[in-house]
């Protein structure tokens, strides 16, 4: 048997699912605490984080593209997606690419819903 090399579509989907979970946890925290919660996507550090949740480091073999509104805050030098107490957000799209495909996580500004595209 040979060790698996590279990134498979399943690996890419799993990484996207982990990132989506962090966005959902950030939204839940904002609603639960009645304030706001920031999910920071740092493309240079290849990480996604929010308070109270372990940092997600994105593999080097996965391409990242993070697009948000200019209304989203900059936290620690990186653009964050802010969830408000009513579940809304400033909206954004995180694209993860690799293994010949890409997956988008779309965070709706009005509802804060996180949708993951199919690869």
Beta strands, then each sheet from edge to edge (+ up, - down):
strand 1: 37-42
strand 2: 47-49
strand 3: 56-57
strand 4: 63-68
strand 5: 74-75
strand 6: 78-83
strand 7: 92-98
strand 8: 101-107
strand 9: 114-116
sheet 1: 3+ 2- 1+ 6- 5+
sheet 2: 4+ 7- 8+ 9-
end
